[in-house]
Structure formats: C-alpha cells, structure tokens
Amino acid sequence: MSDPSTRAAARAQRSPAGPGIARHGRLKQHHPIRFVLKIIAAVVGVAVVSSLSVTAYAVLNVASSAKPSVVLVDAKGKPMDPVPQVGAIGGAFNVLLAGSDSGGGNAAYGDRGEVLNDVTMLLHVSADHQNATVVSFPRDMFVPIPSCPMEDGKGSYDAMSRQKINNTLSYGGLACTVLTVEKLTGLTIPYAGLIEFDGVIEMSNAVGGVPVCVTGDIRDDNTGLNIKAGQNTLQGSQALAFLRSRHGVGDGSDLGRISSQQVFLSSLVRTIKSSDTLSNPVKVYGLAKAAVKNIKLSESLSNMTTIASMAAALRNIDLNKVVFVQYPNHYVQGGGGVEPTTDAADALLTALMADKPISLTGDTGVGSEADPNAPVANPPAQVPATQPPAPQTSTVPAPTPSSAAPAAPAGDPVALPSEVHGQTAGQVTCTKPFSD
C-alpha cells in the first residue's frame, strides 16, 4: 500500500547525516501483530507464573531469555528516568507495542531491506484497574513525526510534519515510535515493546491455538492463509498468516485487517484468561517464555517484577471492559493513506487522558462482524461512582505500595462517536472474507 513518491519525499526531509534506509523491494504482504498478543500475554502469563508458583527456576529461565532492552528518550533525545520498581503498579499506565515487518531474521519471510512498524498499538489501563483500552493505529495514517535520536546516539533525525506512522521504526527505532504516539495522543508512555514475526507463532503454539471464526473460506496467496468458513483453531504459521492477511479479508485494506486482527486478539485474551490456560502450568510457562523471548522490551519493562505487577492489574479485568478500538481515521483522496478524524479522535483521547472508560456505539469494522452463533451474554452491570475520580495530570504509574487503597471508580463510560470502530474482548466476532 506504500506510495513510492511519498516514501521518496520522506527520505528527502530527513537529515543528510542520517544513515541510509533501504526502501521497499518486491515483497510479500507483511503484517505481524504480536504486539498486544504479546503484552497481554506477557502481562497476564507472567503474573500467573508467579501466582501458581511454577518454580523460581522457570522465572529465572524466562528472564535470561529476554532480548536486549531499548532506551526510551524524551522529546529532547535524553534518556527517560528509570521507572521506580515497586511490588505492584498503582494508578493508570500505558504500554506501546509495535510489530516489526523485518521477519525476525527468519529466512522464510524474505529479506525486507527495511524495518517498518506495520502494527502499532497502545494499551491503556485505568487507575482503578477495571478497564483496559487497546488502540490500533493504522499503518498508513499520516501523522507528524518529531525529531528522533539515531539509535547509535550520533545525532538526530529531523522532525517531519506529515509522514505515515509505520515509518517511525526506521527513524530512531522503538523510541521514535513512542515519541510519535506521545505527540499524537498527548499521553505519556513509559513502557514499550517490539515484536517480530516468530513471536506470534510461539505465542499461538503456547496456548494450543487460538479459535477464530470466519464467515466464508479465505485463501490469501500473499500470506499463505488457507482456512474454511466456520471455526478454525489457528496456531503456528497459519496464525501468523491470518494476522498478516490484508487481501484476504474485509475490503482488502489495512483497515479491514485491523478489525480482523481484533477478532484474533479478543479470542486470544479469552483463551489466555480461560481456566484451561490458567490452570495449566505448562501453558502458563510457555506463554511467559514465548512473550519475553520474542519481545524487545524498553528498559522500563525489562524485568519480571514490572511485568508481574502489570499482570496483577490486568488479571481480573472483566472481558467486556477490555476494549479494542481503531484510531479514528478517514481516507485521503488520492493520497495512498488515511488521516486522523479529529473530532472522533479528540473524544477518544479526552476520555483516556481523563482516565474514563469508553463504550463503542459503532460497528466492529469492515473486516469483521458479530458471530451470529455466539451465545447472548448479559452486559456487565456498571459500578456507580462513589466519589468523583481524582484528577490526573500524568498516566505514569505511581509507586504506590500494594496495601494502598484502590483508586476511585471511574464512573460511567464515555460513548464514542459511531464512526469509531472496535469491539470488546467479551464480544465473539467473525472475520469477513475479502469482498469488493
């Protein structure tokens, strides 16, 4: 979907002192997504490792297999202060997860010659730990990119006023992706992770496959996906092919792929939180190891204590309060991409910055629909606010002790405009095959 003229212009705007970036060659369609399917798995899985006492050896073995950590920087290029290590996270927190198209060094996915964050997601967990929102940013969405330091520390790339968000990984690595999303959303993001192709394979294998519903046969020769209508349990290369498939789902666009990915992710969350997974020490350990082995973590997230404390916050969230949402956007005429829809985006971001829960009034997106065979579930009762939520000036987790009083209830959900698409983890949905 990339526009060669746009990419060439982007290179011209960058500092001539920066290293050359190889551009697209002749590639198969690429799109990992092991982002949240990593963090929620890492977060939930590692917590369960601790709660079920799988053994200290297992924890040490998992920690020793983690990839080298990434230093996050502020807008001036200075390393961020280390996040305090605490026994349990207090308050709201944000985690950015990027999916790289580099293939992770696996020859099966070809030599891409460049690294793009074709999947970018932001996980926001509320201060009362009762709500979680996962925001997907379309890879072809035009956004401002701030000045980002080069990964070798020798200079910085120039800021860009308008460029596709999936280029940020090429201009300063994961730290640049974080800075770009912070600039776009106004949220502080102290934690981040980067995942490549092989990670989704290991994660899907660790849970014994992820059940996915499709409304018709899907065959996508670009990714190797070949599945039949109905329920499919996906793992290994087919799970990866499903998440990468664009031409095989919805309207053939990246936006259709996002809603199809949310079908997979919501099912993954349900699978991870099921008794079949949580009561199985082998699966729990496999989840934890697959997560940390295949994510390149920020320094703030590169220890078991932090991940386990996040897991404690996420473990008991109601599935209907885990909301997957597509960042509001609209197509650009003749521009080969999309731009943020300002009013709808403001409604989403205002709710997140105020730490309010959100509710969706629109549909699930062009790549998915409600499963007509899913059992009807009663929506969870809203917990009334006993007092107004405390004003928040930052979403960085506060180092509160585990004995601290819980945060005040967040109040009634903010209803987002109908043009905002998404679903909850509690909704059972099906992917729609490609249709003109």
Residue, then its C-alpha position, 0 to 999 in steps of 0.5 A: m500500500s506504500d506510495p513510492s513518491t511519498r516514501a521518496a519525499a520522506r527520505a528527502q526531509r530527513s537529515p543528510a547525516g542520517p544513515g541510509i534506509a533501504r526502501h521497499g523491494r518486491l515483497k510479500q504482504h507483511h503484517p505481524i501483530r504480536f504486539v498486544l498478543k504479546i503484552i497481554a500475554a506477557v502481562v497476564g502469563v507472567a503474573v500467573v507464573s508467579s501466582l501458581s508458583v511454577t518454580a523460581y527456576a522457570v522465572l529465572n529461565v524466562a528472564s535470561s531469555a529476554k532480548p536486549s532492552v531499548v532506551l526510551v528518550d524524551a522529546k529532547g533525545k535524553p534518556m527517560d528516568p528509570v521507572p521506580q520498581v515497586g511490588a505492584i503498579g498503582g494508578a493508570f499506565n500505558v504500554l506501546l507495542a509495535g510489530s516489526d515487518s523485518g521477519g525476525g531474521n527468519a529466512a522464510y519471510g524474505d529479506r525486507g531491506e527495511v524495518l517498518n512498524d506495520v502494527t502499532m498499538l497502545l494499551h491503556v489501563s485505568a487507575d482503578h484497574q477495571n478497564a483496559t483500552v487497546v488502540s490500533f493505529p493504522r499503518d498508513m495514517f499520516v501523522p507528524i513525526p518529531s525529531c528522533p535520536m539515531e539509535d547509535g546516539k550520533g545525532s538526530y533525525d529531523a522532525m517531519s510534519r506529515q509522514k505515515i506512522n509505520n515509518t517511525l521504526s526506521y527513524g530512531g527505532l522503538a523510541c521514535t515510535v513512542l515519541t510519535v504516539e506521545k505527540l499524537t495522543g498527548l499521553t505519556i508512555p513509559y513502557a514499550g515493546l517490539i515484536e517480530f514475526d516468530g513471536v506470534i507463532e510461539m505465542s499461538n503454539a503456547v496456548g494450543g491455538v487460538p479459535v477464530c471464526v470466519t464467515g466464508d473460506i479465505r485463501d490469501d496467496n500473499t500470506g499463505l492463509n488457507i482456512k474454511a468458513g466456520q471455526n478454525t483453531l489457528q496456531g503456528s504459521q497459519a496464525l501468523a498468516f491470518l494476522r498478516s492477511r490484508h487481501g484476504v479479508g474485509d475490503g482488502s485494506d489495512l483497515g479491514r485487517i485491523s478489525s480482523q486482527q481484533v477478532f484474533l486478539s479478543s479470542l486470544v485474551r479469552t483463551i489466555k484468561s480461560s481456566d484451561t490456560l490458567s490452570n495449566p502450568v505448562k501453558v502458563y510457562g510457555l506463554a511467559k517464555a514465548a512473550v519475553k523471548n520474542i519481545k524487545l522490551s524498553e528498559s522500563l519493562s525489562n524485568m519480571t517484577t514490572i511485568a508481574s505487577m502489570a499482570a496483577a492489574l490486568r488479571n481480573i479485568d472483566l472481558n467486556k471492559v477490555v476494549f479494542v478500538q481503531y484510531p479514528n481515521h478517514y481516507v485521503q483522496g488520492g493520497g495512498g493513506v488515511e488521516p486522523t478524524t479529529d473530532a472522533a479522535d479528540a473524544l477518544l483521547t479526552a476520555l483516556m487522558a481523563d482516565k474514563p472508560i469508553s463504550l463503542t456505539g459503532d460497528t466492529g469494522v469492515g473486516s469483521e462482524a458479530d458471530p451470529n452463533a455466539p451465545v447472548a451474554n448479559p452486559p456487565a452491570q456498571v459500578p456507580a461512582t462513589q466519589p468523583p475520580a481524582p484528577q490526573t495530570s500524568t498516566v505514569p504509574a505511581p509507586t504506590p505500595s500494594s496495601a494502598a487503597p484502590a483508586a476511585p471508580a471511574g464512573d460511567p463510560v464515555a460513548l464514542p462517536s459511531e464512526v469509531h470502530g472496535q469491539t470488546a474482548g467479551q464480544v465473539t466476532c467473525t472475520k469477513p472474507f475479502s469482498d469488493 
